[in-house]
């Protein structure tokens, strides 16, 4: 039984037990249970709310600002969700990880995007978000003269996950529309304020105190690869090869290519040394590669023993054996294969530089670029780094069983400003990931850059997104969904083995490892509070956005010459609410049901 089923079974068992206790009169009146949720009610604390609400002019001004923000977000959310629903109906996308059932539960370790390793920080952020949200409703209730029936805490089975304030329905009916709207908007206003403060601290002194540690961060080693056999695994940093310091994957590749030794000395974490006995293996493959070889994730690699009749054990041996030949005959553990040698292009962007020269978006193999022989993705990327935008270069391609040369006018690479082909390049040679080492890099520099820090030479994608604080906030919100949106692994926070990839210094260096805990708390507190604020702005009942929609609609309809304003208000709000519900259902389940 998987984790999701265990959680659901626990919820059902808890709900049945709570119902039994309620039926027998064992639960006190101040404890109420609805499924796995338990609320504990109290009338204490209302005096505290009155004291906090004393500066009424300030709180009204505060909530008026929040009400304006909420109205803008409500309109934007409605338009965005309806637009997305129409797009899904017209062209249903393939289901993604986001559409999996467990990812609709906000439970760390069950939800694929909320890692268990930072469950305390996530729960803390959720608790803060719910407390300030409901506290905002309570304070503005007293500011507007609305009585508070009760206050309390919310438990998910036995875990505290939030707080609530229960305004009097009768008092709400007597309050003016402006007062009710401010009260409904107070919760999301506080959530956005917490988000702003948390991100300001995160992007300022906290991330400024974290830098990337020296070496190449290893997220794992391919099963059966030389690195795997040598005991190199996730959490290690490769800091030197044969005494040559390395800090990027490119430097690691260069150091390995610079020696033809069958066994190399590899320094890890700047402290220990292991010996890696190299052999040339196919650790991965792309579908449709010309060798017709398939390497499944986690399975043993395919070994390459000879190229064009010459025994090989390293990539340097491979390149030497290929020489100037456009083809290579491989002797592998899966049999003999003959392939055209070059960098494998998995996709050509429509209207990009290479598309304009070839007119195709189909896979290609680049065997020569600007007069340079190309045998791998590494060589093609290095050649591109030596070009400029608007430069015209000769590109030799293999497609449809033959070679041809086209003239390509390069675009500008948005990440580094160099020449740009407008293609996706598969790592390795001719659709095969050939390696004599076998580690997979963890994008430590990219994550730090995306959070506004200095990712160094490993900033990669993060350097392209570096910009204004608003842009940093937007990108940070995508990090837990990075595998879906940015094409890199989901950001797990600064936890576990990941901490080995970073070092602490700067203004908060005196905290040592506590900086990582502080960063996790701020990141998840900001992330969850913004999600709570945006979600509650959806204009559908019983969310705050739905309640604001009702009061706003009442204010507009009351000025119109209609005989039955209540019916008009109900028709408008119900129609918008149902439209929002249908749009949400389509966004969540549409790809699975219609794809």
N, C-alpha and C positions, 0 to 999 in steps of 0.2 A: 504494500500500500504506500503511495507517495505522500509527501508532506501535506499537500493540499487536502487529501482525503482525511488524513489524521486530524487536521485542523477543523474541517467541517464536522467530523464525527464528534470532536470535543465540544463544538458549539451546540450541536444537537443535544448531546448528553446534558450539558449545563442548562440549556433551555428547558428540557423536560424536568430536571431536578428542581429548578426554580419554580416552574409551574406547580409542581407537586407541593412544595413548601408553601406557596401562596394559597393553594386550595385548602390546605390544612391550617391556615392561619398562623403559621410559624414566623413568616416574614413580617417585620413591623411595617406600619403604614408609610413611614418615610422612606422605605426601600421599594422601588418599583423596577420590574423586570420586563423587558421586551426582547425576546430572543436571547442572544448572547450579551446584550447590553443591559447594564444595571445602573440605575440612577439613585443616588442618596440625596434626599431633600432636607433642607433646613431653612428656618426663617431667621437664623442668626446672621449677622454680618450686614444687615441692611443699614445700621447706623454708620458703618464704615463707608458704604456707598454714598450716603448723604454727605459725609465729610469730604470725600473725594470730589463730589459733584458741586461743591460750594462755589468755585469760580465759573458760574454758568455762562458768562459771556465768552470765556475762553473755550469752553467745551462746545458751544454752539458754533463758534468760528471754526474750530477744529473739524467738526463733523460736516460743516458746509463744504469745506475743501474736499473731504472724503466723499461727500455725496456727489459733487461734480465729477470726481475721478470715477466713481462707481457708475454714473450714468454713461460716461464715455465708454467704459469697458463693457457695460451691458449692451450698448448698441454694436460695438465692435464684435463682441462674442456672438451675438445673434447673427450678424452678417456673415462672420467667418464659418460658424457651424452650418448655416443653411447652404452657403457656397460649397463647403466640403461635402455635404450630403448630396447635392446635385451632381458634383464631380463623381462621387462614388456610384451613383445611380447610372450615370452615362458611361463610365469606364471603371468598373470595379477593380481595385488593385488586388494583388496577391496578399493573402494574410501574412502578417509579420508577428514577431515576438510580442508586440504590444497587444495583439488580439487574443493572446492565450488567457484562459479563464483565471488562472492564479494571479495574473497581473492586474486584476480589478480589485484585489484585496490589498489594503495598505498595511501589510504585515511583513516586516523584514525577514529575509530568509525564505519566504514563500513567494513574494513578489520578486521577479527576476531583476528588477531595477532598484530594489532596496536591499542591499547586502546585509546579511546577519552580523557581519563583523562590526558594523556601526549601529546596531540596534539601539543601544543606550542613547546615542546622540540623536537618532531619528525619533525615538519616543520622547526625549526631552524637547526637541523642536516642536513635536505635535502637541505636547502638553502646554508649552508656552503659547503656541498659536491658539489653542482652544480657550485658554485662560484669558488672554488679552482680548480675544474676540467676544466672548460672552461678558467679560468685564466691561467692555465698551458698551454693549447693549444695556447693562445694568446701570452704569453711570449716566448715560444719556436718558434712560428711563426716569431717573430722579431729577435730572436737569429739566425735563419736559413735564414733570409732575405726574408721571405714570407710576403707579404702585408696583412693587415687586412682590409677587406671591411667595417665591422661594428661590433659594440658590442651592448649589450642590456640586457634586462631582459625578463624572461618568466613568463607569468601569466596563472594560471589555472582558467579560467573565470576572476575573479577580484583578486585572491589571488596570490601574488608573490611566485613562487616555484623554481626560479633559474635564472641563467644568461647564456649568450652564447657569443662566439667569432666566427666571420664568416671570415675565411681566404679566400684570393683571389684564385680562381681555377687556373687562369693563372700562378700566382706565384708558386703555388704548383707544377704545371707541370714542371716549370723550375728548382725547387729545386732538389738536389740530393736525392737518396733513403734513405741514412742514416739520413739526416736532416728531411725528412718527417716522417720516423719511430720514431725518437725522439720526434717530435712534436705530433704525434698521441699517443705516450706512456706517454706524460707529464701529461695528465689529470688523468689517473689511478695512476700514481706515486704520485701525490699530495693527492689523496683520501687515498692511503695506508699510507702516512705520517700523515695525520690527524687522521686516525684510531690508529696509533701507539702512538701518543701523547695523545689522549683522553683516551685510555686504560691504558697508563702508569700513568696518573693522577688518574684515577678511581681506579685501583688496588693498588695504593700507598696511598697517604694521605687521599683520600676521603672515601674509604671503611674502611680504618683504623680508621676513626672517627665515624663509625657506629657499634653498637652492638645490640644484641637481648635484648629487654626489658624483665624483669622478668614475669613469668607466662606462661600459655598455650594460644597461639594465636587462636582465634576463627574465622573461615571463615564463619560460619553460624550454625544454629541449625536445626535439622530435624523437619519438619512440624509436629505439634501435640505432640512433645516430651516434657518431663518435663522441659528441658532447654528453649524450645520455649515458654512454658506456663509461665515461670518465667521472660520472657523478655530478655533472653540472646540472642545476635545476632552477626552478623559479625562485626568485629572491636573491640569486647571486648577481654580482657585478663582475664582468670581465674587464680588468684594469690594465692588463698587459699581455702581449704574445711574444714569446722569445725575447723578453726584456724591452719590447717596444710599447710605450703607453698607448692606450686606445680609449677614446671617449665617444665615438659614434660607430654605427654599423659600417659606414664607409671606411673608417680607419681600421676597423677589425678585419674587413675584407682585404684591405690593402696589406695589412701585416701578414695575413695568411697567404696571400698570393706572393709575397716577397720571399717566402722560404719554400723550398721543395722538400723539406724534411718530412719523413713519414710520421714522426712523432714530435709534437711541439709542446713546449712548456707554457702553460697558461696561468697567469696570476689572477686570483679571485679576491675581490673586496680589498685589494691592496695588502693582504695579509698572508694568504696561503697559496700554494702552487700545486697544480695537478698536471699530469701528462696526458695528452690527448693523442691517441693513435688514429691517424686520418685514413679514411677510405671514402671514395666517391659514391654517394648514394642519391637516389631520387626520393626526397622527403615529402614532396607534394606534387600535384599536377592539376592542370585545368582541363575541363571537359573539352573534348574535340582536339586535343593536342596531336600533332602529326605522328608521334610515336605510339599513339593509342595505348598509353599506359595510364593506369589509375591507381593512385595511392590514397587510401581512405585515412581520415584523421584518426590518429591513435594506433594505426597499424604499423607493422615493421616496414621500413623503406625498401625500395628495390635497389640492389647494388649494381654499380657499373664497373666492370673489370677491365674493359679495353675499348679504345676508340680508334677506328680505322686500322685495327690490328695491333695497336700499341697499348701495352698495359698501362693503366692509369690508377692513381690513388688520390689525386688532388685536383682541384679546379685548374691549377696551373698546368698540370699534366694534360688535362682535357684541352685547354686552349692551344698547347703546344702540338698535340696530336691532330687537332683540327687544322691548324695552320691557315692557309689561304683558301682552303676548300669551302665551298658553300654547303656541302653535305657532310654528315658524319654517320658512320656505321657504329652503333653501340652494341657491345656484348654485355647483356644484363642478366640478372638472376631470373628475369621473366622472358628471356629469349633475345634474339638479335633484332635490332630496329635500325632503320635508316631514316634520318631526319634532316630537313633544311635547318641550318644553324643561324640563330639570330634572337632578337628580343621579341617576345610574343605580345602582340597588342590584342587585348580581349575585347575592346570596344573603341570605336572612333566616334567622337562627339559630332553630332550633326551640325553643319555649318562651321565646324572648327577648321583649323589650318590644314590638317591632313585630309579631312573630308572634302574640302574645296579642291584638293589636288587629285583625289581618287574617286570621289562620288560614292563612297561606300561607308557603311558603319560596321561592316563585318570584320571578324578577326583577321589580322595580318601578321606577318613576321618581317621585322626590319633587319636586314642583313648588312646594310651600309648606311652611314649618315654623314653627310658633309665630307665625303672622301675618307672616312674612318671605317674600318671593318668593325662590325658589331656582332658580338657573340652572346651577349647577355643583357638583361635589364640594367645591370649596374653600369655597363659600358655606354648604353644609350642615354641613361640619365646623366652620366658624367659628360658626354658629348653635348647634351642639351645645355648643361650648365656653362658651357663655353660659348654659347651663342647669345644673340641679342634679338629683341623684338623687331619685327619687320625685315629681318634678314632672310634671304632666299637661299635654301640649301637643297642639294640633291639627296634624295632618299631612295635607296634600293629596297624593294619589297618583294616578298614571296607571297603569291596568291594564285589560286586557280591552277596550281601545278607548275607555275613558272615564275621567273624573276622579271621585274620591270623597274625602271627608274623614273621617278616623278620629281618635279620641282615644287617645293613647298615654301610659301612665305609664312614665316613663323609669327605667332601671336605673342602676347606677353603673359608670362606665368604670374598669377596673382600672389603667389607665395614668396617668390624671390626676385621677380622682375627680369628673369632670364627669358630665353626663347621658349616657346610653348607650342607643342604639337596638337594638343586637344585630344589626348588618348588616355586610356587606362592600360598600364603596363603590368603584365604578370611577372612577379619576382622569379628570376631564374633564366633558363635558356629554352627557347622553343616550346614554351608551355610546361616545362619540367623544372621543378625546384631542385637544382643540382647543388649539393653542398658536401664539403669534406669536414664540416664542423657540426652544424646542426642546432644552433640556438635560435630562439625566437625573442625579438626585442620587445621590452615593455616601454610604451611611449611616455616615459617619466617627464621629459622636457616638454612634450606637447601638452600634457595635463597642466603643468605649472604655468605655461604660457597662456592657456585658456583661462586660467584663474587670475591672470594679470601679473604673474611673476616672470622671472628671467629663466627661460627654458634652455638658454645656451644654444649650442649647435644642434641640440635635439628638439628645439622648439617646434620644427616642422609645421604641421597644420596650425598649431597655436599661433605662430607668428603671423599668419595670414589674417587671423581674427582679432589680433591686438588692436585696440582702438579706444573709443570713449567708454566711460563707466557704464553707460546704458548698454553698449555692445557687450561688455564683460558680463553684465547681469544676464543678458539674453543667452550668451554662449554657456554660462555656468548652469543655467536651467536645463540645457540640453545634455550636460555631462552624464547624468544617470541613464540617459537614453542614447548614449554615444554610439553604441553598436548599430542602432537603427538610423540615426540621423547623420553622424559624422564618419561612420565606417571604421571606428576604432573601438576597442573593448570599453564596456561601461565603466565609469569612474567609481571605484569602490571606496574612495576616501583614503586618508593617510593612515592605513592600518596594516597589521601583520607584517608580512615580508616586504610589502611595498615601502615601508619606512626606510629600509636599507638603501633605497634608491635616492634618498634625499638627505640633506644635512642642514643643521640649524645654525644661524648666526644673526647678525643684524640687530635691530632694536630690541627684539624679544629673545635674543640668544641665551639670556640667563635662565630662561624657563626650560632649556634642554628639550627633552622629548615631549614636555607638556605643550609645546607649540603645536604639535600634530593633533593632540586632543582638542585644543582650542580651535584649530582650523576646522576639524570635523564638526564640532558643535555649531560654529558659526555657519558653515556651509549648509548643513541640513536644517538648521533653524530658519535660515533665509529661504531655502528651497521650499520647505513645507509651508511656511507662512504665506509665501507668494501663491502657492497652489491653493491654499485655503481661501485666500482673498479672491483670486480669479474664479474659483469654483462657485463661491457664494454670490458672485456678481451675475451668474447666469440668470436671466429673467424668467425663471420658472418657480412656481410655488412648490415646496415651502422654503426655498432658499431666500436669502436676503434680497437678491435681485428681483425675485418674483414679488416680494412684498413692496419693494420700492416701485416696481412697475405698477402695482395696483394703486398706490397712493398718487403716483404721478398721473395715471390715467383718470382717476377720480377728479384730480385738480383740473385737467383739461376738459373732461366731459361735463363738469359742473358749469362750465361757461358756454356750453352749446345748447341750442333750443331743442332739446329732446324730451319726450314725455316720460320715458322710463330710463333714467341715467344708470340705475343699478344693473339693468339688463345689458346695456351697451358696454359698461365697464366689464361685466362678467364675460361677455362675448369676446372682447378684445384681449383680455388677459388669458382667458382659456385658450383662445386660438394661438396666441404667441407661445404659451406654455406647451401646448401639444406639438407645435412646430419644433420647439427646442427639444422636446423629448424624442420626437421622431428622428431629428438630426443626430442626436447623441447615440441613439440605438443604431442608426446607419453607420456612424463613424466607428462604433465599437464592434458591431457584429456584421456590418455590411460586407467587408472583405471576405469573411468566412462563408457567409450565406450566398453571396452573389458572385464571388470569384470563381 
